[in-house]
Amino acid sequence: MKYSTFLLVIVIAILSCAGFAQEPKSSPSPQEQPAKPPEEEKVYSSKEVDTKAVIKNRDSIDPGTSMGYSRDCPDGVVLVLKVVLYKTGKVTNIQIVKPINCSFEEKAIKNVRKVKFTPAIKDGVAVSQYQTFQFNFHKF
C-alpha cells in the first residue's frame, strides 16, 4: 500500500508540473487585454495615392534664388534629397540620396524643411508621401 501511495503522489506531481492539474485560466476581459502597439504608419509613393501632395512654395526653395553662392561646390553638381511629406504638413525623414559633399547640401536641407504643401490623399484621407527633390548647382 505504501508503494501505491508513493506512486500516486509522483503521478500527481508530474501532472501538476505539466499543467494538467491546474485550473483552466479564463481569458482576460477586453479591459484587461494589453493595448496593441500602434502599427508603423505607411508612407506612400506618388503612384499609390489618389491625389499627389502639392508643393505650394516651390519657388522659395529654388537654389538659384534662395541658396546663394557656395565656393566649396564644384560647378554642375546635382543634389538629390528624398523626404517624407507627412500628412500633418511637416517635412520629415530628409535623406541625401546623391551626396555632393559641400555646403550646398546644408542649404538645400534647410530650404526643404521650409516646404509648404497640401498632403496627399488616399481613399479620402490625408496620408504621408515620399517626395524627391533634385537641386542642380551651377556657378554663374
Backbone as a chain_set.jsonl record, in Angstrom:
{"seq": "MKYSTFLLVIVIAILSCAGFAQEPKSSPSPQEQPAKPPEEEKVYSSKEVDTKAVIKNRDSIDPGTSMGYSRDCPDGVVLVLKVVLYKTGKVTNIQIVKPINCSFEEKAIKNVRKVKFTPAIKDGVAVSQYQTFQFNFHKF", "coords": {"N": [[0.818, -1.186, 0.0], [1.95, 1.214, 0.735], [3.697, 1.598, -1.362], [1.977, 2.054, -3.551], [0.725, 4.419, -2.763], [2.914, 6.14, -2.749], [3.543, 6.03, -5.462], [1.216, 7.202, -6.522], [1.411, 9.82, -5.529], [3.674, 10.694, -6.911], [2.756, 10.592, -9.572], [0.712, 12.523, -9.452], [2.293, 14.8, -8.884], [3.83, 14.953, -11.211], [1.838, 15.388, -13.136], [0.819, 17.854, -12.242], [2.994, 19.492, -12.65], [3.112, 19.438, -15.407], [0.908, 20.85, -16.05], [-1.609, 19.758, -16.133], [-3.097, 19.432, -13.843], [-3.841, 21.914, -13.093], [-6.17, 24.634, -12.736], [-8.18, 25.734, -15.431], [-7.291, 28.75, -17.068], [-9.08, 31.766, -17.244], [-9.945, 33.75, -20.083], [-8.623, 37.034, -20.464], [-10.577, 39.948, -19.775], [-11.87, 42.41, -22.099], [-11.033, 44.907, -21.128], [-8.79, 44.259, -19.688], [-6.972, 43.307, -21.493], [-3.807, 43.729, -23.009], [-2.829, 46.786, -24.575], [-2.509, 47.042, -28.063], [0.521, 47.644, -29.787], [0.958, 50.659, -31.687], [0.731, 50.423, -35.2], [3.352, 50.896, -37.575], [3.156, 53.788, -39.474], [2.182, 53.845, -42.811], [4.033, 55.036, -45.564], [3.383, 56.424, -48.606], [4.113, 56.021, -52.12], [4.145, 58.344, -54.88], [2.666, 57.168, -56.876], [0.905, 55.498, -55.604], [-1.083, 56.944, -54.36], [-4.282, 58.668, -54.407], [-4.556, 61.414, -54.896], [-1.821, 63.414, -55.466], [0.642, 64.93, -53.278], [0.808, 68.47, -53.061], [3.118, 70.899, -53.722], [3.37, 74.071, -52.364], [5.059, 76.28, -52.213], [7.158, 76.236, -54.155], [8.894, 77.937, -55.615], [10.259, 79.33, -53.62], [12.098, 77.567, -52.636], [13.922, 77.24, -54.57], [17.19, 76.784, -55.576], [18.629, 78.642, -57.066], [17.58, 81.14, -56.464], [17.398, 81.337, -53.687], [19.506, 80.097, -52.351], [21.997, 81.136, -52.715], [25.545, 81.661, -53.143], [28.064, 79.165, -53.252], [31.291, 78.553, -52.452], [32.738, 76.229, -52.103], [31.654, 74.256, -53.666], [31.706, 72.283, -56.58], [31.164, 73.198, -60.022], [28.111, 72.376, -61.661], [27.104, 70.243, -60.118], [24.768, 67.8, -58.861], [22.305, 67.525, -56.5], [20.41, 65.205, -54.75], [17.58, 64.752, -52.843], [15.598, 62.776, -50.683], [12.504, 62.843, -49.186], [9.924, 62.739, -46.637], [6.724, 63.773, -47.016], [4.81, 64.557, -44.616], [1.563, 63.667, -43.405], [0.476, 65.639, -41.777], [1.461, 68.009, -42.645], [4.133, 68.548, -42.31], [7.629, 68.348, -43.124], [9.549, 65.486, -43.103], [12.086, 63.025, -42.25], [14.447, 63.514, -43.937], [16.632, 62.575, -46.4], [19.799, 62.246, -47.915], [20.167, 61.318, -51.109], [21.865, 61.388, -53.269], [24.851, 62.4, -52.57], [26.848, 65.443, -52.461], [28.813, 66.572, -51.021], [29.408, 69.275, -50.072], [28.841, 72.692, -48.955], [26.428, 73.317, -50.05], [24.652, 71.223, -49.66], [23.764, 71.481, -46.975], [22.41, 73.926, -47.148], [20.387, 73.284, -48.971], [18.957, 71.299, -47.554], [18.074, 72.836, -45.405], [16.349, 74.592, -46.738], [14.474, 72.776, -47.802], [13.202, 71.902, -45.528], [11.482, 73.988, -45.081], [9.402, 73.721, -46.825], [6.125, 74.142, -47.951], [3.073, 72.461, -48.201], [0.232, 70.709, -49.573], [-1.131, 67.858, -48.206], [-0.94, 64.461, -49.522], [-3.672, 62.471, -50.792], [-5.471, 59.56, -50.073], [-7.991, 57.317, -50.591], [-9.789, 59.229, -49.65], [-8.59, 60.226, -47.364], [-6.036, 62.072, -45.697], [-2.647, 61.318, -46.281], [0.783, 60.259, -45.745], [3.53, 60.928, -47.933], [6.227, 59.923, -50.045], [8.719, 62.066, -51.398], [10.854, 63.307, -53.904], [13.483, 65.581, -54.219], [15.366, 67.44, -56.473], [18.315, 69.204, -56.877], [20.145, 71.331, -58.888], [23.347, 72.584, -59.115], [24.921, 75.384, -60.298], [27.601, 77.491, -61.069], [27.571, 80.928, -61.668]], "CA": [[0.0, 0.0, 0.0], [2.819, 2.377, 0.774], [4.256, 1.76, -2.686], [0.955, 2.621, -4.417], [0.544, 5.808, -2.329], [4.093, 6.839, -3.234], [3.391, 6.13, -6.91], [0.144, 8.146, -6.764], [1.949, 11.148, -5.245], [4.586, 11.022, -8.013], [1.938, 10.846, -10.754], [0.064, 13.827, -9.246], [3.335, 15.817, -9.009], [4.188, 15.074, -12.629], [0.72, 16.012, -13.831], [0.698, 19.262, -11.867], [4.09, 20.196, -13.322], [2.794, 19.517, -16.823], [-0.22, 21.746, -16.22], [-2.88, 19.047, -16.217], [-3.85, 19.522, -12.599], [-4.175, 23.311, -12.813], [-7.466, 25.092, -13.206], [-8.03, 26.497, -16.678], [-7.304, 30.206, -16.886], [-10.087, 32.43, -18.07], [-9.338, 34.762, -20.943], [-8.794, 38.351, -19.859], [-11.655, 40.756, -20.329], [-11.342, 43.401, -23.045], [-10.369, 45.986, -20.413], [-7.522, 43.772, -19.153], [-6.064, 42.939, -22.561], [-2.831, 44.775, -23.248], [-3.043, 47.578, -25.783], [-1.619, 46.682, -29.154], [1.353, 48.778, -30.179], [0.493, 51.223, -32.953], [1.481, 49.975, -36.363], [4.056, 51.969, -38.243], [2.326, 54.394, -40.49], [2.692, 53.633, -44.162], [4.33, 56.192, -46.4], [3.049, 56.004, -49.961], [4.775, 56.662, -53.26], [3.187, 59.196, -55.594], [1.826, 56.305, -57.717], [-0.061, 54.761, -54.78], [-2.101, 57.826, -53.786], [-5.304, 59.138, -55.344], [-4.159, 62.781, -55.212], [-0.452, 63.64, -55.004], [0.902, 66.118, -52.478], [1.048, 69.643, -53.9], [4.056, 71.853, -53.124], [2.807, 75.411, -52.529], [6.086, 77.328, -52.296], [8.275, 75.672, -54.913], [9.842, 78.987, -55.998], [11.072, 79.77, -52.482], [13.169, 76.607, -52.351], [14.782, 77.187, -55.743], [18.547, 77.131, -55.169], [19.125, 79.804, -57.791], [17.094, 82.379, -55.871], [17.455, 81.411, -52.225], [20.642, 79.411, -51.751], [23.212, 81.934, -52.788], [26.753, 81.151, -53.786], [28.889, 78.296, -52.415], [32.629, 78.477, -53.045], [33.315, 74.886, -51.988], [30.946, 73.314, -54.529], [32.097, 72.316, -57.994], [30.103, 73.574, -60.945], [27.382, 71.301, -62.312], [26.756, 69.104, -59.267], [23.341, 67.55, -58.675], [21.983, 67.007, -55.168], [19.092, 64.567, -54.725], [17.08, 64.506, -51.493], [14.327, 62.046, -50.561], [11.873, 63.272, -47.946], [8.54, 62.316, -46.417], [5.771, 64.856, -46.81], [3.942, 63.935, -43.618], [0.151, 64.011, -43.592], [0.114, 66.815, -40.981], [2.001, 69.218, -43.269], [5.547, 68.729, -41.98], [8.606, 67.587, -43.903], [10.317, 64.643, -42.18], [12.954, 61.978, -42.804], [15.223, 64.021, -45.069], [17.788, 61.728, -46.688], [20.559, 62.614, -49.1], [20.261, 60.154, -51.978], [23.079, 61.574, -54.066], [25.597, 63.453, -51.878], [27.821, 66.224, -53.227], [29.855, 66.907, -50.049], [29.773, 70.69, -49.963], [27.898, 73.452, -48.136], [25.156, 73.371, -50.758], [23.779, 70.211, -49.046], [23.145, 72.06, -45.777], [21.466, 74.958, -47.579], [19.235, 72.616, -49.589], [18.183, 70.664, -46.48], [17.423, 73.918, -44.66], [15.228, 75.081, -47.547], [13.452, 71.732, -47.934], [12.425, 71.886, -44.272], [10.512, 75.087, -45.136], [8.413, 73.445, -47.86], [4.694, 74.156, -47.591], [2.399, 71.578, -49.148], [-1.051, 70.087, -49.264], [-0.829, 66.416, -48.15], [-1.516, 63.519, -50.477], [-4.961, 61.894, -50.386], [-5.75, 58.182, -50.49], [-9.308, 56.891, -50.097], [-10.434, 60.346, -48.962], [-7.886, 60.546, -46.115], [-4.677, 62.593, -45.875], [-1.617, 60.318, -45.996], [2.165, 60.687, -45.95], [4.021, 60.549, -49.254], [7.626, 60.168, -50.365], [8.94, 63.06, -52.45], [12.257, 63.502, -54.226], [13.857, 66.912, -54.68], [16.654, 67.457, -57.16], [18.87, 70.541, -56.984], [21.312, 71.445, -59.771], [24.142, 73.733, -58.716], [25.781, 75.928, -61.352], [28.199, 78.788, -60.765], [27.317, 81.888, -62.747]], "C": [[0.86, 1.246, 0.0], [3.394, 2.651, -0.606], [3.239, 2.409, -3.617], [0.67, 4.081, -4.053], [1.695, 6.651, -2.858], [3.977, 7.067, -4.744], [2.303, 7.148, -7.278], [0.621, 9.576, -6.554], [2.871, 11.589, -6.389], [3.791, 11.353, -9.275], [1.25, 12.204, -10.643], [1.084, 14.948, -9.401], [3.711, 16.038, -10.473], [3.071, 15.767, -13.396], [0.576, 17.488, -13.485], [1.816, 20.09, -12.5], [3.788, 20.383, -14.807], [1.589, 20.393, -17.09], [-1.56, 21.066, -16.275], [-3.724, 19.206, -14.964], [-4.242, 20.952, -12.273], [-5.56, 23.629, -13.347], [-7.266, 25.867, -14.506], [-8.146, 27.992, -16.406], [-8.374, 30.794, -17.787], [-9.395, 33.491, -18.913], [-9.591, 36.132, -20.333], [-9.925, 39.112, -20.544], [-11.063, 41.807, -21.262], [-10.614, 44.554, -22.35], [-8.978, 45.562, -19.938], [-6.518, 43.437, -20.247], [-5.075, 44.075, -22.812], [-3.11, 45.498, -24.564], [-2.04, 47.158, -26.847], [-0.755, 47.887, -29.504], [0.876, 49.334, -31.511], [1.365, 50.744, -34.104], [2.207, 51.167, -36.97], [3.183, 52.484, -39.368], [2.973, 54.235, -41.861], [2.92, 54.969, -44.847], [4.192, 55.719, -47.842], [3.945, 56.686, -50.995], [3.716, 57.492, -53.979], [2.253, 58.37, -56.484], [0.721, 55.617, -56.922], [-1.202, 55.625, -54.258], [-3.1, 58.244, -54.85], [-4.975, 60.554, -55.822], [-2.777, 63.024, -54.631], [-0.369, 64.89, -54.132], [1.255, 67.266, -53.419], [1.945, 70.613, -53.145], [3.537, 73.254, -53.421], [3.875, 76.475, -52.759], [7.339, 76.845, -53.024], [9.32, 76.729, -55.267], [10.752, 79.401, -54.847], [12.173, 78.775, -52.128], [14.116, 76.443, -53.525], [16.192, 77.627, -55.35], [19.099, 78.355, -55.878], [18.719, 81.114, -57.142], [17.333, 82.466, -54.377], [18.714, 80.823, -51.608], [21.925, 80.211, -51.813], [24.358, 81.196, -53.442], [27.535, 80.284, -52.801], [30.235, 78.104, -53.097], [33.187, 77.061, -53.047], [32.642, 73.856, -52.883], [31.461, 73.411, -55.96], [30.889, 72.667, -58.856], [29.43, 72.324, -61.512], [27.032, 70.107, -61.446], [25.237, 69.01, -59.114], [23.148, 66.908, -57.309], [20.571, 66.436, -55.219], [18.744, 64.252, -53.277], [15.773, 63.734, -51.576], [13.749, 62.394, -49.202], [10.5, 62.62, -47.823], [7.727, 63.578, -46.178], [4.68, 64.273, -45.916], [2.525, 64.481, -43.725], [-0.293, 65.239, -42.8], [0.674, 68.107, -41.561], [3.446, 69.497, -42.933], [6.407, 67.874, -42.897], [9.457, 66.802, -42.912], [11.228, 63.706, -42.966], [13.717, 62.437, -44.052], [16.471, 63.162, -45.223], [18.468, 62.233, -47.954], [20.759, 61.353, -49.929], [21.558, 60.206, -52.776], [23.873, 62.713, -53.434], [26.568, 64.177, -52.811], [28.945, 66.75, -52.34], [30.345, 68.348, -50.131], [28.661, 71.412, -49.202], [26.519, 73.577, -48.78], [24.167, 72.366, -50.171], [23.028, 70.794, -47.86], [22.096, 73.098, -46.153], [20.212, 74.335, -48.181], [18.347, 71.973, -48.526], [17.418, 71.718, -45.688], [16.208, 74.437, -45.43], [14.117, 74.047, -47.694], [12.606, 71.634, -46.664], [11.323, 72.939, -44.275], [9.408, 74.859, -46.166], [7.002, 73.46, -47.259], [3.97, 73.33, -48.644], [1.031, 71.164, -48.642], [-0.795, 68.579, -49.278], [-1.516, 65.605, -49.24], [-2.807, 62.934, -49.903], [-5.062, 60.477, -50.934], [-7.041, 57.751, -49.811], [-9.973, 57.975, -49.254], [-9.76, 60.782, -47.669], [-6.494, 61.066, -46.444], [-3.671, 61.527, -45.447], [-0.241, 60.933, -46.241], [2.662, 60.139, -47.284], [5.513, 60.822, -49.359], [7.698, 61.216, -51.473], [10.439, 63.203, -52.665], [12.451, 64.921, -54.735], [15.225, 66.823, -55.317], [17.087, 68.916, -57.316], [20.118, 70.483, -57.868], [22.06, 72.709, -59.386], [25.064, 74.135, -59.857], [26.322, 77.273, -60.889], [27.951, 79.704, -61.955], [28.416, 82.917, -62.795]], "O": [[0.532, 2.229, -0.665], [3.563, 3.809, -0.987], [3.625, 3.259, -4.419], [0.402, 4.894, -4.937], [1.479, 7.755, -3.359], [4.272, 8.153, -5.243], [2.46, 7.884, -8.253], [0.265, 10.46, -7.334], [2.84, 12.754, -6.786], [4.127, 12.306, -9.977], [1.204, 12.957, -11.615], [0.762, 15.97, -10.005], [3.887, 17.174, -10.914], [3.336, 16.642, -14.221], [0.243, 18.292, -14.355], [1.611, 21.253, -12.846], [4.176, 21.392, -15.394], [1.271, 20.659, -18.249], [-2.575, 21.74, -16.45], [-4.95, 19.119, -15.031], [-4.914, 21.186, -11.268], [-6.055, 22.989, -14.275], [-6.276, 26.584, -14.652], [-8.984, 28.436, -15.621], [-8.55, 30.377, -18.932], [-8.382, 34.059, -18.505], [-10.649, 36.37, -19.751], [-10.186, 38.935, -21.734], [-9.86, 42.063, -21.211], [-9.68, 45.122, -22.915], [-8.087, 46.4, -19.8], [-5.328, 43.295, -19.963], [-5.458, 45.245, -22.825], [-3.565, 44.895, -25.536], [-0.863, 46.947, -26.556], [-1.238, 49.019, -29.517], [0.437, 48.576, -32.376], [2.588, 50.672, -33.984], [1.737, 52.302, -36.89], [2.561, 51.721, -40.107], [4.169, 54.468, -42.03], [2.122, 55.899, -44.731], [4.81, 54.733, -48.245], [4.462, 57.78, -50.768], [2.524, 57.352, -53.709], [1.159, 58.827, -56.814], [-0.286, 55.199, -57.493], [-2.194, 55.092, -53.76], [-2.811, 58.185, -56.045], [-5.099, 60.858, -57.009], [-2.575, 62.858, -53.428], [-1.203, 65.79, -54.235], [1.913, 67.067, -54.439], [1.59, 71.092, -52.068], [3.291, 73.598, -54.577], [3.615, 77.471, -53.434], [8.455, 77.037, -52.541], [10.516, 76.443, -55.223], [11.9, 79.783, -55.076], [13.093, 79.12, -51.387], [15.015, 75.603, -53.487], [16.369, 78.735, -54.842], [19.962, 79.042, -55.332], [19.44, 82.105, -57.256], [17.461, 83.568, -53.844], [18.961, 81.042, -50.423], [22.845, 79.974, -51.03], [24.166, 80.239, -54.191], [27.653, 80.642, -51.629], [30.306, 77.554, -54.195], [34.014, 76.722, -53.893], [33.026, 72.687, -52.859], [31.63, 74.51, -56.488], [29.742, 72.455, -58.461], [30.098, 71.333, -61.807], [26.694, 69.049, -61.977], [24.522, 70.006, -59.224], [23.75, 65.88, -57.002], [19.643, 67.102, -55.678], [19.499, 63.582, -52.573], [14.938, 64.005, -52.439], [14.424, 62.256, -48.182], [9.985, 62.031, -48.773], [8.003, 64.35, -45.259], [3.762, 63.597, -46.38], [2.327, 65.637, -44.098], [-1.329, 65.827, -43.111], [0.401, 69.187, -41.039], [3.948, 70.579, -43.239], [5.981, 66.826, -43.381], [10.023, 67.38, -41.985], [11.142, 63.615, -44.19], [13.629, 61.802, -45.103], [17.268, 63.037, -44.293], [17.813, 62.598, -48.929], [21.445, 60.426, -49.498], [22.252, 59.202, -52.934], [23.605, 63.879, -53.724], [27.043, 63.621, -53.801], [29.92, 67.311, -52.84], [31.543, 68.605, -50.243], [27.653, 70.801, -48.846], [25.548, 73.912, -48.101], [22.962, 72.62, -50.178], [21.813, 70.632, -47.742], [21.022, 73.149, -45.553], [19.102, 74.804, -47.932], [17.123, 72.088, -48.588], [16.254, 71.519, -45.342], [15.158, 74.691, -44.839], [12.94, 74.406, -47.708], [11.418, 71.316, -46.731], [10.336, 72.802, -43.552], [8.559, 75.731, -46.355], [6.741, 72.87, -46.211], [4.221, 73.48, -49.839], [0.723, 71.257, -47.453], [-0.287, 68.063, -50.273], [-2.534, 66.013, -49.798], [-3.005, 62.906, -48.688], [-4.776, 60.226, -52.105], [-7.159, 57.819, -48.588], [-10.641, 57.678, -48.263], [-10.298, 61.621, -46.947], [-5.842, 60.565, -47.36], [-3.817, 60.911, -44.392], [-0.119, 61.988, -46.863], [2.278, 59.05, -47.711], [6.011, 61.819, -48.835], [6.854, 61.251, -52.368], [11.207, 63.219, -51.703], [11.689, 65.406, -55.571], [16.138, 66.204, -54.77], [16.335, 69.751, -57.817], [21.027, 69.688, -57.627], [21.472, 73.79, -59.336], [25.879, 73.34, -60.326], [25.573, 78.101, -60.372], [28.105, 79.299, -63.108], [28.384, 83.814, -63.637]]}, "num_chains": 1, "name": "protein.A"}
